[in-house]
Amino acid sequence: MTSGAGYGSRLMAAPEVSRRLAVVVGFVAVPGTLNVRLPHALPAVLPNYVTPGELAMDPRALGVELECAGFQWAPAVVAGRCEGVVLRIDGPRYPANAVELIGARNFRRALELRDGDILEFTVGGPEDARRNIHGF
């Protein structure tokens, strides 16, 4: 995992974005994302998609440079015990091996993670674990 630019925190802290995101993913997410770089591109398209407009995101109003058409997403289980969502940003500046994790808990604190740590997550909910993914 790696540190990001802090854009996720600023965008997700906006009340309307937080409210709409909770409706989409099924929980109130802690502002911010956990940035993960995989050793290879995620092998499949994630099954769900949402656009910044659907989330009431106005990046420029928050001073964020975000070039993305939307977000592919799927439920995920992080480190075998924290439920959340894996996101793949649909934009020209995002590498194919980059994903972001969000959850109702701050994963970095809950799992005592630091930049460079190896992290495993499963795409799918706990009842439907389909693929273990390792990233850093």
N, C-alpha and C positions, 0 to 999 in steps of 0.2 A: 504494500500500500504506500501511497505517497501523499504529501500535502498538496492541496489545491490552492486556487487563488482566493477562496472565500466567497465566490459568487453564489454557490448553493445556499449558504447561510443567509445571505442578504435576500435572495429571492424567496426562500421558503419562510422567512420571518414575516413577510407581508401578510397581514391577516386574511385577506381574500384568497391569496394563493394557498395559504395553509388550510383554509376551509375547503376549498375546491379539491386540493390534493387529498385531503382526508376522505372526501366522498369517492374519489377515484380509486385509491389504494386500500381503503377500509380501516385506516387508523390515522391518528394525528402524529405526523412525523416531526421529530426533533429537527430544527433548522440545521441544515448542513448535510453534506454527503461524505461518504468515505470513498476516496478515490483509489481504485485498484487497477493495476496494470497486469494483464494476463500474459503468460508466455507466448500466446498465440491469439488470434481473433476468436471471439465467441463463435462456436460452430453453427449456431442457428439464429434465425431472427426471433426475437422475443415476441410472445403472442399478443401483447397489448400495446396500444399506441395512444398517446395524448399529445396535443399541441400546446405551445405556450399560451395561445389565446384561450384554450379551454380551461387553463389554470389561472387565467387573469394575470399572467406574467407580463409586466412591462419593464424589461431589463434596463432600457435607457433611463427610465424615470428613477431607477435605483442606482444608476451609475455603473451598470454591469454591461460588458460587451459580450453578448451571447448570440452567436450565429448558429441557430438551430431551427430546423423545421418542426421538430418534435422529439419525443422520448419514447423509445421502445421500453417496455417494462414487463416484469414478471415477479410473482412472489418468490422469496428466497429465505433460506435459513442460513445464518452466518455463524460460523464456528460451531455448528451443530446444536446451537441453543438459543440464538436470538433471531426472532422472526423479523422480516423486513421485505424490502423490494430491491431488485437489481434493475438499474437503468442503463440503457445505452443511448447516448445522445446522438441524434441524427443531424449532424452538421459537418461542414468541411474541415474544421480544425481539430476534430476529435479522432484519434487513432482507432483503428479497428479493434485493437486489443485493450481499449480503455472502457471500463464500466464504473458505475457509481452505485453505492449502496446507501439506502435510507432506512430508517426504522423509528420506532416509538422510543427507542433508547439511543443514547450516544454510544455507538459501538466502540469508538476509540477509548473512551473511559471505561465502559462496562467490561471490555476484553483486555484492557491495559495494553493497547496497541501503540506502536511507534512506527515512524516512517521506515520502510525497508522490511518490516515484518511480513512473513508469509501468512496468508489468510486463506482459509477454505470456506466456500459457501456452496449451497445447494440451490439450484434453480428449481422452483416449485415449493409448495408449502410442506410442512412436516409430514402431512399425510400423503404427499405425492412427490417424494424426493425422486428426481429423475436423473440428475447429473451433478456430480461433485466437481467443482471448479477450484483450482488453486491459482492464486495471484499474489502479487507483492505490491 
